[in-house]
Amino acid sequence: MSDKAELLAQLALINDAPDGATRIAFIEEAIHLADQLNERYHSFNLRMKLMHDATFNGQGVKAVPAFAWCVAEAEKGDSHFSMDDILWEYKWIISTLWSNSEISLTKLEELEEDFKAKVQENGYNLNSYYYMRINHGIHIGDKGIAKAAYDEWKKYPRDAMSDCRACVQDELVDYALFMDDYDEAKRFAEPLFHGKVAGMRCRTAPRATYARLLLPMYWHGDLEGAAEMEREGYKLACGNENNLHDIGKYLLYYALIHQPKKALAQYQKFIPWLYNHYANSSRQYTFSKHVAAMFAQLAKDGRNKATLHLTKEHPLYNEAGHYMLEELQEYHYSHAKEIGEKMDKRNGNTNNGNVAELDKLMTKVQDKQN
């Protein structure tokens, strides 16, 4: 087989492969072949594919060198290589890198400022930049940064670099919850529900919005609203392991409403996702945080052991399938705390960071009146 034929065969493998690690590996091999053949068009487009697939499948670090290569090619002035397309992927790369505690805060801030410069150089306003900065404030637990960014963001109209309207509306829900404004969060969420407003649906929203509001509604005593969030949201979350963080919230909810069999069955079903989700520490943290609280609630309800069919990847796996819930709780608490400590250290945040949020949730469950 000639080198060109080998490249074409590799491209066919990519087209046939499902999203995930295997497809990413095929793309990386195709990039290697295209570079060897000096097939710049394929080299560019394959790196664009890599940026997208790596970003949305927990391997965002791999997107950074691909992005740098594509920018260098686009800046040579070849009209076949669109800087607009590159910048669209760039903002997703930065968003994903927040989930990797190994990426320093300084590096993330450098990337944000580079994005700011590039969008201005290419004729866009700063709507997408300040939207990114809202997320920055949320990630590091700084309400001042988030509020200042939100105020600036409102000054700029949408442009072609803005996220879709559904994603933006979902982000506003997250922002309001972060700012402890539950009523505002519900108001922001309303256009996303029941198909009332055109354009308010995408791969992220309202799927993510249901999960965001599920537990706040429960804690605020809106049990009917929480039940609706579960009814509409769970079926949207359970088909993609990128939604691992959302699944943890549903598992805790099932324990809180005293459905232990459902909580344990869903834990057994979804725990393999934790070990397949190799790079996204943020999602792992959120899942284990809520699962630790789930086991705490089950213990409050008088359950101290369970028979589960766990996979061998689970650190507590045993052939008999008999597990003490206290040990499972401690495992997930320690897992979440380990990740949370790394993220807090990266973010320079110890007072109201991830570990503090973990302990706050555990205390909330322990103090809850059954």
N, C-alpha and C positions, 0 to 999 in steps of 0.2 A: 504494500500500500504506500503511495506517495505521501509526502508530508502534507500536501494540500488535501488529499483525500482523507487523511487522518484527522485534519482539522474539521472537515465537513462532517465526518462521522461523530466527532466529539460534539459538534453543534447539535446534531440530531439527538444525542444522549441528553443534552441540556433541555431540549424542547420536550422530551418525553418524561423527564424526571419530575417528581413532585417537589414542592418547596421543602427545604431542609438541608441538612449537612451533605447529603449525597450530591444534590444539585450544585451546591457551592463548590464541592470538590471537582465536579465536572467543569464548572466555569473556570476555576483556577488552572486546570490542566489545559483548557482551550486557550486561555491567555498566554500560557507558556508557548504553545504551538504557534499562535498568531504572531507573537513577538519574534520567534525564530524565523518565521516566514516574512517578517516585515509587513504584515497585513494590518496597516494602521487602522483601517476602518473597523475591522473585526476586533483589534486590540482595544479600541476606544469603546465600542458598544458592549464588548464582553466585560470591561471594567465597570461600565454603567450598570450592567446586570449584577455584577458582584456587589457594587455599592448598595443596590436595592435589596438583594437577597440577604446579604450579610447583616444589613441594618435591621431587617424585619425577622431575622432568625437567630438573634442572640450572638452574632459574631461581628458586631459593629467595628471592632478594632481593625478588622481586615479591610474595611471600607476606606480607611484614612489614606494609605498609600495609593489605592486605586483613584481616589479623588485627586490627590496631588498630581498624578500622571495625567489625568484627564484635563485638569486646569492648564498644565503646561502645554498640552496639545492644542487646546482651544485658543490659548493666548498667541499661538503662532499665526492665527488669522484664517485658518481653514474653515470655510463656511459649513462644512459637513459636521463640524463638532460644535454643538450648541452650549454656550455658557449658561443659558437659561435652564437647560435640563440639568446641568451639573449643579447649579445653585439649589435647585429643588431637592436634589438628593443630599446636598451638603447640610441643609437644616435638619434632615432626618438623622444624618450621621451624628451631628452634635447632640441631638436629643437622646439618641441611643447611648452615646458614650457616658452620659450622666449615670447610667445604670452600671457602669463598670468602675468599681472602687479603685482600680489600679491607675486610672487616668487622673492626673493631678488637677486640682482646682485651677492652678495657674494655666495649665494647658487648655482647659475648657474655656477659660476667660479669653485666652489668646485666639482660640477658634471662633468664639462669639464676635470678637472685635474684627477678625479677618472677614467673617461673614458680613458684618455691618459695612465694611469698606467695599466688599465686592458687590453687594446689592446696590449700593449707591453708584459705584462705577458703571454698573450695567443698567442704570436708569430706573431703579425701583426706589420706593420710599422706605421708611423705617418701620412700617407696620409689622413686618415679619420679625425684625430684629427685637423690637420691644415685646412682642409676643414670646419670643425666646427668653427674654430677660424675666418675664413673669415666671416662667418655669424655673429659671435660675434661682429666684427667690424661694420658690416652693421647695426645690431640692435641698437647699442649705438651711431651710427653716427660718428664713429671714423675712418677716412680714413687711419690714420697711422697704427692702429691695423690691419685693413683689408689688407692693402698693405703688411705689414710684414708677415702676415699669408699666403697670396697668394704666396709670394716669397718662403717661406718655403715649402708650399704645392707642388710646382713644382719640388722640389728636390726628392720627394718620388714617386715611381711607384705605379700604382693601385694594390690593393690586394683584398682579398675576403671581406674586410670590407668597401671598397669604394662603393659609390652610383653607380647606373647604369650610363652608359655613357650619356644617354639623360638627366638625372637629373643634372649631373655634368656640361654639356654644358649649360643648362638653368641657373644654378647658376653662371656660368661665365658671362652670359648676365646681370644678376642682379648686379654682382660685377662691371662690366664695367659701367653700368648706375650709380651706386653709386659713382664711381670715376669720373663721368661727362665725360666719353669717349664714346660718342654716336656712332662714327664710329667703335670703337672696339666692342661695344655691337652688332652692326649689323653683324660684321664679325663672332663673336662667335655664333650668332643665325643661320647663314646660313646652317650649317650641319643639323639643326633640321627641316628645311622646305623642303617640296616637296618630301620627302622620298629619298633624294639624298644619304644619308649615312646609311648603315645598322646599326641597333641597336640604332638608335636615336629616339626612341618613347617609351613612358611608360605612366602610369596613370597621371603623372605630366607634362611631356613635350612631344610635344611642346604646350600643352594647356596653361600652365602658361606663356610660352614665348610670345605667341601672345598677351596676356594681358599686359605683361611687356613693349612691344615695341609699343603698340597701341598709347598711348598719346605722348611718345617721338617723334614718327614719325610725328604725327599731328603737334606738336609744332615746329618741324624742317621743316615744309612745305612739307613733303613727303605725300601728301594727297592720292596718289594712294597706297603707302605702308600701310598707316593707314587703308584704306578701305579693303586691303587684310587681315590685322591682324583681323579686325572685322569679315570679311566674313568667315575666317577659324577658328577663336578662339571662337566666341560667342557660336556657336553650341556645342563646347566641354565643355564650362563652365556652361551652363544653366541647366544641369541635376543633379547637386550635390551641396547641400548647403555649403559644405566645400569650394566652390569657390565663396563665398559671396564677398570676397575682389575684385576678378576679375570683378564681375558683376557691382560693383560701377564704375569701369573704363569705361565699355561699356556705362553705363547710361550717364556719363559726355560726352563721345564722341558723343552720339546721340544729346545732346544739343548743343555741339560745331558745329556740321555740320547742325544745324537748322532743326532737326527732332523732334520738341517738342512733338508731339502725340506719337511717338515711345518711347521717353524718359519717359514720364508720364505713358504710358501703361506698360512698363517694370518695372518702380518703383512700380506700383500697384501690379504687379505680384510677385516681389521678396522681397518686404519689410517684409513679414512674416518670411523670413529666418533670419532677424536680431534678432527676438525675440525667434527663436528656437536655435540660436547659443549661448548657455548659457554661455560658459566659455572662448571662444577664443576672448579676448579683441582686439588683433591685427587685426583680420579680421573685427571686428565691427568698429574699428577705420578707417581702410582703406575704407570700404564701406561708412560710414557716411561722411568722408572727401570728397570723390568724389561726393557724392550726394548733399552735401551742395554747392559745386561748380556748380553742374548741375542746381540747383535751381537759383543760382546767374546768370548763363548764360541765363536761361529762362526769368528771370526778365529783363536782358539787352535787350532781344528780344521783350519786351513789354507785356509779360504775367505776370499777377499778381494774378490770381486765377485759380482753376481747380476743376472739379468734379471727384472725385476718390472713388473707393470702397475699403476702407481700413478696416483691421480687428480691432476688439476691443482692441487688445493688443497695438495698436499705441497710444501713449500719446495724440495725437491731434484728435483722432477719434471723429466723430460726425455722427449721424444718417442720416442727410441730405446729407452728402458726399461732402460738399462744403468747399474748403480749400484755404487759402491765401498762396501763394507760399513763401512769405517773412517769414511767421511763420514756414513753413516746413524747409526752409533754416536755420533759427535760431535754430530750434530743432536739426537738424543734425550737424550743426556747434558746438553747445554746447555739443552734445554727443561725437563727435570726440575730442573736446578740453578736456573734462573731462577725457577720456581715455588717451589721449596724455600726459596730465599733470602727470598722475599716472605712465605712462611708462617712461617719462623723469625723474621723481623723482627717480624711481628704477634704471635707467641707469646713474644717475648723470649727466644729459645732459640738459642744458637749452638754449644754443646758437644755435645749429643746430639739435635739436631733433624733436619730432613728432609735437609739437605745432607750431614750426617754419615752418615745412613743410606744415602744414595745412594753416597757414596764407600766406605762399608763393604761394600756389595753388590758394587761393581765390584772391590774388592780381593779379596773372597771368591772371585769367579769367576776372577780372574787367578791366584790362589794355588792353586786347585783342581787336584788331580792327575787327569788324564784317565784 
